[in-house]
Amino acid sequence: MELFGVFALAVTASFCAVSLKKYAPEISAVIAVSAGAVILISLLGRFTPIIEEINTLISFVGISAEYGTVLLKTVGICFLCQFVSDACRDCGQSSLASKVELASKLSIVLISLPLFKTILDTVSALLTNTAL
């Protein structure tokens, strides 16, 4: 879906959701979440070149593929978290949206732990070599 199509769908869905919110708030929420899901799914194809470019850069630099995997997983978690927390807020559930954001932050930290260990091992090795 081209960008203009995304804009058109978003404006149309927003208009419908706002129009129905007073009379049928549950249908209004379904319209907003459904339109968001359609937009998100339609944009997934645009991520392929980005992922390929990141992998190319990582292999060109010669660093471990683990770093790229962590980066891509983190970006994916951020996008999904933004989508879900916005949907929760649209439904009037800001407390639930905050819990989703907390869960995504914890997931990112969990995914990043091997990198933190690698960094600490490198720093420790550098300090040990410098002390000699």
URQUIZI-V757186 format. One record per residue. N is the residue number from 1. PHI is phi in degrees with one decimal (* if undefined). PSI is psi in degrees with one decimal (* if undefined). Layout:
N/PHI/PSI
N/PHI/PSI
//
This chain:
1/*/126.8
2/-69.6/164.9
3/-59.7/-38.8
4/-61.9/-39.0
5/-63.6/-39.6
6/-61.7/-46.3
7/-62.0/-44.5
8/-63.2/-44.9
9/-62.7/-43.7
10/-63.6/-43.9
11/-67.2/-43.5
12/-63.7/-46.5
13/-63.9/-39.8
14/-62.7/-44.2
15/-60.7/-46.0
16/-63.7/-43.7
17/-64.1/-43.0
18/-67.6/-38.7
19/-64.8/-36.4
20/-89.7/-11.2
21/-58.7/-38.0
22/-70.9/-36.2
23/-95.4/-34.8
24/-145.4/79.2
25/-61.8/-30.4
26/-69.5/-36.7
27/-70.9/-36.5
28/-59.7/-42.9
29/-67.0/-39.5
30/-63.6/-41.0
31/-62.3/-46.5
32/-64.2/-45.4
33/-67.7/-40.4
34/-64.4/-44.1
35/-62.7/-40.8
36/-62.4/-41.2
37/-65.3/-42.0
38/-62.1/-43.4
39/-63.6/-45.5
40/-61.5/-45.7
41/-65.2/-38.2
42/-68.7/-24.5
43/-88.5/-10.3
44/-59.3/-34.6
45/-63.9/-25.8
46/-74.6/-13.4
47/-80.6/-21.1
48/-57.6/-49.2
49/-63.0/-32.5
50/-66.6/-45.5
51/-62.5/-43.2
52/-62.0/-41.2
53/-66.5/-41.2
54/-62.8/-43.8
55/-62.9/-38.9
56/-63.2/-44.9
57/-63.4/-40.8
58/-65.3/-43.4
59/-69.9/-32.9
60/-66.1/-41.5
61/-72.7/-28.9
62/89.8/21.4
63/-93.7/168.9
64/-63.0/142.8
65/-66.0/-18.6
66/-58.6/-36.7
67/-64.3/-42.6
68/-65.3/-39.4
69/-62.1/-45.2
70/-62.8/-42.6
71/-61.2/-47.8
72/-66.9/-39.9
73/-63.6/-41.3
74/-63.9/-44.4
75/-63.4/-41.8
76/-61.8/-43.1
77/-62.1/-41.5
78/-62.4/-45.2
79/-63.2/-46.5
80/-65.4/-39.4
81/-61.4/-44.2
82/-60.9/-44.4
83/-62.6/-49.5
84/-68.2/-42.8
85/-67.3/-35.9
86/-65.3/-40.2
87/-63.1/-41.3
88/-62.7/-42.9
89/-64.8/-38.9
90/-61.0/-30.9
91/-86.8/3.6
92/83.5/17.0
93/-109.9/66.2
94/-67.6/-30.9
95/-65.6/-42.8
96/-65.1/-38.3
97/-61.1/-39.6
98/-64.7/-37.4
99/-67.1/-37.4
100/-62.7/-43.5
101/-64.0/-40.4
102/-63.3/-43.9
103/-61.7/-38.9
104/-69.9/-36.7
105/-63.8/-43.0
106/-64.6/-37.9
107/-64.2/-39.8
108/-64.8/-42.8
109/-62.2/-43.1
110/-61.8/-43.0
111/-65.6/-33.6
112/-83.1/-10.7
113/-54.6/-43.5
114/-60.1/-34.7
115/-69.2/-39.6
116/-60.5/-41.2
117/-62.8/-43.6
118/-61.6/-42.8
119/-64.4/-44.8
120/-64.8/-38.4
121/-63.2/-41.0
122/-64.9/-45.8
123/-62.6/-42.1
124/-62.0/-43.0
125/-64.6/-39.7
126/-65.3/-41.5
127/-68.1/-37.1
128/-66.4/-42.0
129/-68.9/-33.3
130/-72.2/-34.8
131/-69.6/-23.8
132/-72.5/*
//
